[in-house]
């Protein structure tokens, strides 16, 4: 296997692990906020151990830069909690496809934040994702659980898009792994007051799944992704990462017997296809 093929395999591995985080989220009986707190604590511990092993000190930050990282981490907490609410309430397919709409929100928020004009590509992306979301909506009323799950998934997409735009606006001297460390600190600080009392009641099996999410679906997946970027470009990587819902739906189909409906398949194909096409055209 040559370096390029290995890099492609790493990015597909990243997409699979990202997809599995939603699948394991369904298996975990603990609430979404407790799950996210556990995930952040484990990821924080892994990165801290890495820094100690490498004897790598953290880059010194100003008070303003620390505040910026903590705000980003708070948005990450909001994104993760809403994402897991989406998959827990609506199912893996609905929740992950709702989140897959985030590039549309990025285009809209960048237009507002940076006064950038939308190009033809972005208009097509917005229309395709809108039609896709309509097709995967089970029923158009809030009493339907799957519809609630989809809305949480879309909200997680919007919060992640705000995070992405904020990270672009507040670009720092930090490496990706250092930025992640600070953001995990923020997630822990935000959720501890609400979720700490529930940690002792988390079952052993839940800790196994949370540990898997924190270690493999967060720390290891990020490591795979970053190492692949030394060989392939970010555009190719983004196209492959957009397959995350596909892998999640396939695993949920095999594991839980969750067979997606025809309209869900068509809607999902529209969303994922439009995201891949938009990345290809960049």
C-alpha positions in Angstrom: 0.0 0.0 0.0 1.5 3.3 -1.1 1.3 6.5 1.2 -1.6 8.0 -0.8 -3.7 4.8 -0.4 -2.8 4.7 3.3 -3.9 8.3 3.7 -7.2 7.6 2.0 -7.7 4.6 4.4 -7.0 6.8 7.4 -9.6 9.4 6.3 -12.2 6.7 5.7 -11.3 5.3 9.1 -11.9 8.8 10.6 -15.4 8.9 8.9 -16.2 5.5 10.2 -15.2 6.4 13.8 -17.2 9.7 13.6 -20.2 7.7 12.4 -19.7 5.1 15.2 -19.9 7.9 17.8 -23.6 8.3 16.9 -24.2 4.6 17.0 -22.7 4.2 20.4 -24.6 7.2 21.5 -27.8 5.2 21.0 -26.4 2.3 23.1 -25.5 4.6 26.0 -28.4 4.9 28.5 -27.0 7.9 30.3 -28.3 11.4 29.2 -26.6 13.3 26.4 -25.0 15.8 28.7 -23.4 13.1 30.9 -22.2 11.3 27.7 -20.6 14.4 26.4 -19.0 15.2 29.7 -17.5 11.7 29.9 -16.3 12.0 26.2 -14.6 15.3 26.9 -13.0 14.1 30.1 -11.5 11.0 28.4 -10.3 13.0 25.3 -8.8 15.6 27.6 -7.0 12.9 29.6 -5.6 11.3 26.4 -4.3 14.6 25.0 -2.8 15.6 28.3 -1.0 12.2 28.5 0.3 12.8 25.0 1.7 16.2 26.0 3.4 14.7 29.0 4.8 11.9 27.0 6.2 14.3 24.4 7.2 16.7 27.1 5.4 19.3 25.1 4.4 22.5 27.0 1.2 24.3 26.1 1.6 27.4 24.0 1.2 30.6 26.2 -2.1 32.4 25.5 -3.3 35.8 26.3 -6.5 36.2 28.4 -8.4 37.1 25.2 -7.1 34.0 23.4 -8.1 31.8 26.3 -11.6 33.3 26.4 -11.9 32.7 22.6 -10.9 29.0 23.1 -13.4 28.6 26.0 -16.2 30.1 23.9 -15.4 27.7 21.1 -15.4 24.8 23.6 -18.8 25.9 24.9 -20.2 25.8 21.3 -18.6 22.3 20.9 -20.5 21.2 24.1 -23.7 22.5 22.6 -23.0 20.8 19.3 -22.2 17.4 20.9 -25.2 17.5 23.3 -27.7 18.4 20.6 -26.2 15.8 18.2 -26.6 13.0 20.8 -30.2 14.2 21.6 -30.8 13.9 17.8 -29.6 10.3 17.5 -31.2 9.2 20.8 -34.6 10.7 20.0 -34.8 10.3 16.3 -32.4 7.4 15.5 -29.0 7.2 14.0 -30.0 7.9 10.4 -32.2 10.9 11.1 -29.8 12.5 13.6 -26.6 12.1 11.5 -28.3 13.3 8.3 -29.6 16.3 10.2 -26.0 17.1 11.2 -24.8 16.5 7.7 -26.5 19.8 6.7 -23.9 21.9 8.5 -22.1 23.0 5.3 -25.2 25.0 4.3 -25.1 26.8 7.7 -21.4 27.5 7.2 -22.1 29.1 3.9 -24.9 31.3 5.4 -22.9 32.3 8.5 -19.7 33.0 6.6 -21.8 35.3 4.3 -23.0 37.2 7.5 -19.7 37.2 9.4 -17.3 38.0 6.5 -19.7 39.7 4.1 -18.9 37.1 1.5 -21.2 36.7 -1.5 -22.8 33.3 -2.0 -21.8 31.8 -5.3 -23.8 29.5 -7.6 -22.3 26.5 -5.9 -23.5 27.6 -2.4 -27.0 28.3 -3.8 -27.2 24.8 -5.2 -25.9 23.4 -1.9 -28.5 25.3 0.1 -31.4 24.2 -2.2 -30.2 20.5 -2.3 -29.8 20.3 1.5 -33.2 22.0 2.0 -34.9 19.5 -0.3 -33.0 16.6 1.3 -34.1 17.7 4.8 -37.7 17.9 3.6 -37.5 14.3 2.2 -36.0 12.8 5.4 -38.6 14.6 7.6 -40.9 11.7 8.9 -43.9 14.0 9.6 -44.3 17.7 9.6 -45.4 18.1 13.3 -43.3 18.4 16.4 -45.1 15.5 18.2 -43.3 13.0 16.1 -40.1 11.7 17.8 -38.2 11.2 14.6 -39.0 14.8 13.6 -37.8 16.0 17.0 -34.6 14.1 16.5 -34.1 15.6 13.0 -34.5 19.1 14.5 -31.9 18.4 17.1 -29.6 17.1 14.4 -30.1 20.3 12.4 -29.5 22.4 15.5 -26.3 20.5 16.1 -25.3 21.3 12.5 -26.0 25.0 13.1 -24.0 25.1 16.3 -21.1 23.3 14.7 -21.2 25.8 11.8 -21.0 28.7 14.3 -18.0 27.0 15.8 -16.3 26.6 12.4 -16.9 30.2 11.5 -15.7 31.4 14.9 -12.5 29.3 14.6 -11.9 30.9 11.2 -12.4 34.4 12.6 -10.3 33.8 15.6 -7.5 31.8 14.0 -4.7 31.3 16.6 -1.1 30.2 16.8 -2.3 27.0 18.4 -1.9 23.6 16.7 -5.0 21.6 16.2 -4.4 19.3 19.1 -3.7 22.2 21.5 -6.9 23.9 20.3 -8.8 20.7 21.0 -7.3 20.5 24.5 -8.6 23.9 25.4 -12.0 23.2 23.9 -12.3 20.0 25.9 -11.4 21.9 29.0 -14.3 24.3 28.2 -16.7 21.4 27.6 -15.9 20.0 31.0 -16.2 23.4 32.7 -19.6 24.0 31.0 -21.1 20.6 31.8 -19.7 19.8 35.3 -22.2 22.0 37.2 -25.1 20.3 35.5 -23.9 16.7 35.0 -21.3 15.9 37.7 -23.9 14.5 40.2 -25.0 12.0 37.6 -21.5 10.6 36.9 -21.5 8.1 39.9 -24.7 6.5 38.5 -23.3 5.8 35.1 -23.3 2.1 34.5 -20.1 0.1 33.8 -21.3 -0.7 30.2 -22.0 3.0 29.6 -18.5 3.8 30.6 -17.2 1.2 28.1 -19.1 2.9 25.3 -18.2 6.4 26.5 -14.6 5.3 26.7 -14.7 4.0 23.2 -16.1 7.3 22.0 -13.6 9.4 23.9 -10.6 7.3 22.9 -11.3 6.1 19.4 -14.1 8.3 18.0 -12.5 11.5 19.3 -8.7 11.3 20.0 -7.7 8.5 17.6 -10.0 9.6 14.8 -8.6 13.1 15.0 -5.0 11.7 15.0 -5.9 9.7 11.8 -7.4 12.7 10.2 -4.5 15.1 10.9 -1.8 12.5 9.8 -3.6 12.0 6.5 -3.5 15.7 5.6 0.3 15.5 5.1 -0.5 13.4 2.0 -3.9 14.3 0.7 -5.5 17.8 0.4 -8.2 19.1 2.7 -10.8 19.0 -0.1 -10.4 15.3 -0.7 -10.5 14.7 3.1 -13.7 16.8 3.4 -15.4 14.8 0.7 -14.6 11.5 2.4 -15.6 12.8 5.9 -19.0 13.7 4.4 -19.6 10.0 4.1 -19.9 9.8 7.9 -23.7 9.5 7.8 -23.5 6.7 5.3 -21.2 4.6 7.5 -23.4 5.4 10.5 -26.6 4.3 8.7 -24.9 1.1 7.5 -23.7 0.1 11.0 -27.1 1.0 12.5 -28.8 -1.1 9.8 -26.6 -4.1 10.6 -26.6 -3.6 14.4 -30.1 -2.4 15.2 -32.0 -3.4 12.1 -32.8 0.3 11.4 -33.8 0.1 7.7 -34.0 3.7 6.2 -37.1 4.5 4.1 -36.8 5.3 0.4 -37.5 9.0 1.0 -34.8 9.0 3.6 -32.3 7.3 1.3 -33.1 9.9 -1.5 -32.9 12.8 0.9 -29.7 11.6 2.4 -28.2 11.1 -1.0 -29.1 14.6 -1.9 -27.5 16.0 1.2 -24.3 14.0 1.0 -24.0 14.3 -2.7 -24.4 18.0 -2.7 -21.8 18.4 0.1 -19.3 16.2 -1.8 -20.0 18.1 -5.0 -19.5 21.5 -3.3 -16.2 20.3 -1.9 -15.1 19.0 -5.3 -15.8 22.4 -6.9 -13.8 24.4 -4.3 
